[in-house]
Amino acid sequence: MSAVVDTSILARREGASGRLSDFFWRNPKILLLLMLTPPLLWLGVIYLGSLFALLLQSFFSIDDFSGLINYEFTLATYRQLLIPSNFDIILRTVVMAALVTLASAIIAFPIAYYAARYAKGKWKVIFYLGVMLPLWSSYLVKVYAWKLILAKEGIITWALAKLNLLWLLEAWLSLPVVGGSSLSISYTGTFIVFIYVWMPFMILPIQAALERVQGNLIEASADLGGNPAQTFRYVLFPLALPGIIAGSIFTFSLTLGDYIIPQIIGSSRLFIGQAVYAQQGTAGNIPLAAAFTVVPIVIMGLYLWMAKRQGAFDAL
């Protein structure tokens, strides 16, 4: 009986397709290699190849007289990043990305906690719809909508005027750095829009991490005399930390490289994305644009390394 079964399983099939199928069945590693070759080639040639070309461009320089690229290995372009005007762009972008990430985590945590602990059935469906719905609309439409909302004639100014709180907005806008003639052309407006656009990328990883926290751990903390603050500090926060870090990877990196939001909403001071666009476009300084691009790559490389040490990828 066994011999009959083995013969029926291992019998050779006729035709080219049958022989080919038998060959792959007997050599699964070759089939795996053929399946992985196209995406690996795309990753290696298109993605990694473009990054290598970008890195290579950053070691060239621009001739001050002719404006042409000097194809000689030099670190002069990287030294230009330390010029106060260029270093301010890097510092401004990193500070904004860090503040957006911190504020997003603070806002997202209670929303994610409610969804993980209390939302059941249709309420969980409503939660996912509410979080994902903004992602279904056009990125540019959302940004331009916020430009109208934050404008001097927008709904926020109108609402504060009706509440006799317009003086509060004017006092805030009179502050240095964060202020401006209106919210739509201030760092405050840029900060608000960044948080709105990237918020779903923070909520979902935190919610996934909190889903793994067993309810009896919170109950045990209360039974041992822990107050809510202690339970959050010693139980919830450490267990949710991988999710927070995972969400921060998205919010921090997306803010670090975005140039559309600062271009539409905010002051005339540049962020890294705008500097890259300006240098490779109107200025024609490809090496400096490449050097600016390397900065977020290095920052995110270090950030991902630290996130991996904290187990953040377990919550993805």
C-alpha positions, 0 to 999 in steps of 0.5 A, spaced: 500 500 500 505 504 501 509 503 495 502 504 491 502 511 495 509 513 494 508 511 486 502 516 485 505 522 489 512 521 485 510 519 478 513 524 473 508 528 469 508 529 462 509 535 458 514 541 459 510 544 465 509 538 469 516 536 468 518 544 471 513 543 476 516 536 478 523 540 478 521 545 483 517 540 487 524 537 488 528 543 489 524 548 493 530 552 494 531 554 487 524 556 487 525 560 493 531 563 489 527 565 483 521 568 487 526 572 491 530 575 485 526 580 482 524 584 489 531 583 491 534 586 484 529 592 485 531 593 492 538 592 490 539 596 484 533 601 484 533 603 492 540 601 494 543 603 488 539 610 488 542 611 495 549 609 493 549 614 488 546 620 492 551 618 497 557 619 492 554 625 490 555 628 496 562 627 496 563 632 490 563 639 490 560 645 486 565 650 482 564 657 485 566 660 478 563 656 473 557 653 477 559 646 475 560 639 479 567 638 480 567 630 480 573 630 485 572 626 492 572 632 498 568 633 504 567 640 503 560 639 502 559 636 508 563 642 511 558 647 508 552 643 513 556 646 519 555 654 516 550 657 521 545 658 516 545 651 514 546 648 521 540 652 523 535 648 518 538 642 520 537 644 528 530 647 526 527 640 523 530 636 528 527 640 534 520 640 530 520 633 529 522 631 536 516 636 538 511 633 533 513 626 536 512 628 543 506 631 542 503 626 538 505 620 543 501 624 549 495 625 545 495 618 542 496 614 548 489 616 552 486 614 545 489 608 544 488 606 551 481 607 550 480 603 544 484 597 547 481 597 554 474 599 553 472 599 545 468 593 543 464 591 537 461 596 533 465 601 537 472 598 536 470 599 528 468 606 529 475 607 532 478 604 526 474 608 522 475 614 525 483 613 525 484 611 518 479 615 515 483 621 514 488 617 511 483 616 505 483 623 503 488 627 499 494 629 503 494 636 499 487 637 500 488 636 508 494 641 508 490 646 504 484 645 508 488 646 514 491 653 511 484 655 511 482 653 518 488 657 520 488 663 516 487 670 519 480 669 516 479 662 518 474 658 523 479 658 529 480 666 529 472 667 528 471 662 534 476 665 538 473 672 537 466 670 538 468 667 545 472 674 546 478 670 546 482 673 540 487 677 545 489 670 547 491 668 540 494 675 538 498 674 545 501 667 542 502 670 535 506 676 538 511 671 541 518 670 538 519 664 534 512 660 535 508 666 532 507 670 526 502 674 523 497 668 523 497 661 525 497 659 517 504 662 517 507 660 523 511 655 526 505 653 531 501 652 525 506 647 522 506 644 528 499 643 529 498 640 521 504 635 522 500 632 528 494 632 525 497 628 519 501 623 522 497 622 528 494 615 526 501 613 525 502 614 532 495 611 535 495 604 531 502 602 534 500 604 541 494 601 541 497 594 538 502 594 544 496 596 549 492 590 546 497 585 549 497 588 556 493 583 560 488 586 564 490 582 570 496 586 571 493 592 572 488 589 577 494 586 580 497 593 581 491 596 584 491 590 589 498 591 591 496 598 593 498 602 587 495 608 585 493 610 577 499 614 577 504 608 579 500 603 575 501 607 569 509 609 571 511 601 572 506 597 569 502 600 563 508 605 560 514 600 560 509 595 556 507 600 551 514 603 550 515 599 544 509 601 541 510 608 543 517 608 540 514 604 533 509 610 532 515 615 533 519 612 528 513 614 523 512 621 526 519 623 527 521 620 520 515 623 516 516 630 519 524 630 518 523 629 511 517 632 509 517 639 505 510 640 503 507 642 510 512 647 511 512 649 504 504 651 504 503 652 512 509 656 516 514 661 515 519 662 510 525 659 514 527 652 511 526 645 513 531 640 510 526 637 505 525 644 503 533 645 503 534 639 498 528 641 493 531 648 493 538 646 492 537 641 487 532 645 483 533 653 483 540 653 486 543 647 482 547 645 487 546 637 487 552 635 492 549 640 497 542 637 496 545 630 497 549 632 503 542 635 506 539 628 504 544 624 508 543 628 514 536 625 516 538 618 513 544 618 518 539 620 524 534 615 522 539 610 522 541 611 529 534 612 531 532 605 528 538 602 532 536 605 538 529 603 537 531 596 536 534 595 542 528 597 546 524 592 542 520 597 538 519 592 532 515 587 536 509 592 536 509 593 528 
